[in-house]
């Protein structure tokens, strides 16, 4: 996609699109899926969705991955006792999903597993199945984390489970 086309796409997007794709009922189901997921493993999941980037970010070519890493830091997903935070970031204007995992998670799971989950979610998004895509991603991440990081008996909830709209 050309630079100007991408800039226009982002500038014409708005928060209203997030709420159209993810009404309140969908956000509640995503929050509940995160809560249920975290009972099964020692990971901490966050879901953040952003309608589009600001013009200056676009002009400087900020990629969805770079923005996801920035959001990972802003939301302090890295700030867990066992380095077990995982961010699912959706940049709606690009229909791009990025998963950023803390070093404790990433070292055991690896790039290919995260990339595979992102691709499966993006397939749902191309069909305008936004809630289903996010729930499928949470389910796939849950399976991975159950295997690599099973829940400890004293598994605290270190982060809010509610989705974040940026």
ABEGO torsion letter per residue (X at the ends): XBAAAAAAAAAABBAAAAAAABBAAAAAAAAAAAAAAAAABABBBBBBBBABBBAAAAAAGBBAAAAAAAAAAAAGAABBAAGABBBBBBBAAAGBBBBBBBAAAAAAAEAAAAAAAAAAAAAAAAAGBAAAAAAAAAAAAAAAAAAABBBBABBBBABBABBBBX
